[in-house]
């Protein structure tokens, strides 16, 4: 099996497990999220490491422009998925948008990654 097929199977398996656990043992999913939230630094670094590993592999195989196009597709799917919860999301997020500096302090690492990726894509397309 090719590495891209392995990543695709891992992706599909994660989705199936999440859906199965959510509807058969929702308390287990909550416990896992609560446990991860107790170790925010470790969990954040784990997500970053996995993103870098899969990103390196996928971008190396498909190229940054193709990955960006797939991410746009994912962006629209995620937007569709969260719309039923938009009122709760707004309620939680409004305080963060009242002080952009406080938001920046909390999210600067992620923001640098996203901005860097955007510049990389634009450079690949236009230069």
PAVEXFI-184114 format. One record per residue: y, z, x of N, C-alpha, C in turn; residue in one letter. Coordinates in steps of 0.2 Angstrom, whole numbers, plus 5000, padded with zeros to 4 digits. Each point is the difference from the previous one (the first is absolute). Layout:
% residues N
YZXYZXYZXA/...
This chain:
% residues 127
499450005004500650004996500650005004X/500549964999500649995003500550064999X/500450025005500450064999500550004994X/500249944998500450004994499650014994X/499349985000499650014994499850085000X/500050035006499950075000500550044997X/500749985002500650034997500049994993X/499849944997500149994993499450044996X/499550015003499450044997500350075000X/500350035005500250075000500550004995X/500549964999500550004995499750004993X/499549964999499750004993499650064999X/499750035005499650064999500550064999X/500650005003500550054999500250004993X/500249944997500249994993499550034996X/499349985001499550024995499950075000X/500050035006499950075000500650044997X/500649985001500650034997499950004993X/499949944997499949994993499550054997X/499449995003499450044998500250085000X/500250025006500250075000500550024995X/500649964999500550024996499750004992X/499649974998499750004993499450045000X/499750025005499450044999500150075003X/500450015005500150075003500850005002X/500450004995500750005002500250065004X/499750064999500250065003499849995008X/499549965001499949995007500549965004X/500349954996500549965003500650045001X/500250054995500650045001499850055006X/499450025001499950055006500149965006X/499849945001500049965006500849995001X/500449984995500749995001500350075002X/499850054997500350075002499950025007X/499349985002499850025007500449965005X/500149934998500449965005500750025000X/500350024995500750025000500150075004X/499550045001500050065004500149985008X/499849945001500049985007500449935001X/500650004998500549944999500049975007X/500150035005500149975007499449965001X/499450045000499449965002499849944995X/500150014994499949954995500549945001X/500650015001500549955002499849965006X/499850045005499849975007499349964999X/499650024995499449974999500149934996X/500450004995500349944997500349955005X/500450035004500449955005499549975004X/499550045003499549975005499649954996X/499850014994499649964996500449934999X/500650014998500449944999500149965006X/500150035006500149975006499449965002X/499450034999499449975001499849944996X/500150014993499949954996500549945000X/500650035001500649955001499949955006X/499850035006499949975006499449944999X/499550024996499449964999500249944995X/500350024995500249954994500649965003X/500550025003500549965002499849965006X/499550025004499849965005499649944997X/499650014995499649954997500449954995X/500450034996500449964995500749985002X/500350045004500749995002500550044996X/500550025002500550044997500349974994X/500149944999500349974994499450004995X/499449995001499550004995499950074997X/500050055005500050074998500550024996X/500649985001500650014996500049984993X/499749945000499949974993499550044996X/499550025003499550044997500350074998X/500450035004500450064999500449994994X/500349944999500549994994499550004994X/499549975000499550004994499850074999X/499950045005499850074999500650044997X/500649995002500650034998500049994992X/499949944998500049994993499550034996X/499450005003499450044997500250084999X/500350025006500150075000500650024994X/500549955000500550014995499750004993X/499649964999499649994993499750074999X/499650025005499650064999500450074999X/500650005003500450064999500550004994X/500049944997500550004994499850054994X/499450024999499950054995500250075002X/500250015006500250065003500750005002X/500449954998500650005003500550054998X/499950034994500450064998499950065005X/499450015001499850065004500249995007X/500049945003500249985007500750015000X/500449974995500750015001500250075000X/499750044996500250074999499950045007X/499449985003499950035007500449975005X/500249945000500449975006500750004999X/500350014994500750005000500450055005X/499750065001500450045005500049975007X/499549975002500049975006500549945001X/500249974995500549945000500750035000X/500150064998500750035000500350015007X/499550015005500350015007499649955004X/500349945001499649955004499850035007X/500550045003499850035007499450045000X/499950044995499450044999499449964999X/500149944997499449964999499849965006X/500549995004499949965007499750055005X/500250074999499750055005499250004998X/499850004994499350004998499649945001X/500449945000499649945000500149955006X/500450035005500249955005499449975004X/499450035001499549975004499749944995X/499950014994499849944996500549954999X/500650025000500649954999500049965006X/499950025006500049965006499549955000X/499450034998499449955000500149944995X/500350024994500149954995500649955002X/500550025003500549965003499849965005X/499650035005499749965005499649944998X/499650024995499549954997500449944997X/500550024996500549954997500349955005X/500250035005500449965006499449965003X/499450025001499549975003499849934996X/500050024993499849944996500649955000X/500650024999500649955000500049965007X/499950045005500049975007499449945000X/499450024997499549955000500149944996X/500450014995500149944995500649965003X/500550035002500649975001500249985008X/499650035004500249995007499449985004X/
